[in-house]
Amino acid sequence: LHASVKSLLERLADKDFVVCQRRGAAHLFSATVARETFVARQLQLLADSNFGGSLTPLLITLVDNVKLSRGDREAIRGIIEKID
């Protein structure tokens, strides 16, 4: 397990998603990218590889196939209203 975690963290560091600070024998890994930024990048990659780069069909697919709570639906409506 240790080797798998170390390998994953090294790959993330190679992609500049984390930085490693060595403190004696310990290694302290910290994120370099905010969660929202990372998620946005991943969603764009998903849209690029599956929806010709368009986020609209990706979002429609998510909304059509995921059971949304009332709060989620209200949050989506609020976001859409801010766009207009």
MOJONOR-V408644 format. One record per backbone hydrogen bond with DSSP energy under -1.0 kcal/mol. NH is the residue of the N-H (numbers start at 1). CO is the residue of the C=O. E is the energy in kcal/mol with one decimal. If there is no record, write none. Layout:
nh:NH co:CO e:E
nh:NH co:CO e:E
//
This chain:
nh:5 co:1 e:-2.5
nh:6 co:2 e:-2.6
nh:7 co:3 e:-2.5
nh:8 co:4 e:-2.4
nh:9 co:5 e:-2.7
nh:10 co:6 e:-2.3
nh:11 co:7 e:-2.1
nh:12 co:8 e:-2.4
nh:13 co:9 e:-2.2
nh:14 co:10 e:-2.3
nh:15 co:11 e:-1.4
nh:16 co:13 e:-1.7
nh:17 co:12 e:-2.9
nh:19 co:30 e:-2.4
nh:21 co:28 e:-2.6
nh:23 co:26 e:-2.8
nh:26 co:23 e:-2.0
nh:28 co:21 e:-3.3
nh:30 co:19 e:-2.2
nh:32 co:17 e:-2.8
nh:38 co:34 e:-2.5
nh:39 co:35 e:-2.9
nh:40 co:36 e:-2.4
nh:41 co:37 e:-2.3
nh:42 co:38 e:-2.4
nh:43 co:39 e:-2.6
nh:44 co:40 e:-2.2
nh:45 co:41 e:-2.4
nh:46 co:42 e:-2.3
nh:47 co:43 e:-2.6
nh:48 co:44 e:-2.8
nh:49 co:45 e:-2.3
nh:50 co:46 e:-1.7
nh:51 co:47 e:-2.6
nh:53 co:47 e:-2.4
nh:54 co:51 e:-1.9
nh:59 co:55 e:-2.9
nh:60 co:56 e:-2.7
nh:61 co:57 e:-2.3
nh:62 co:58 e:-2.2
nh:63 co:59 e:-2.8
nh:64 co:60 e:-2.7
nh:65 co:61 e:-1.4
nh:66 co:62 e:-1.1
nh:73 co:69 e:-2.5
nh:74 co:70 e:-2.5
nh:75 co:71 e:-2.3
nh:76 co:72 e:-2.4
nh:77 co:73 e:-2.4
nh:78 co:74 e:-2.3
nh:79 co:75 e:-2.0
nh:80 co:76 e:-2.5
nh:81 co:77 e:-2.5
nh:82 co:78 e:-1.6
nh:83 co:79 e:-1.3
nh:84 co:80 e:-1.5
//
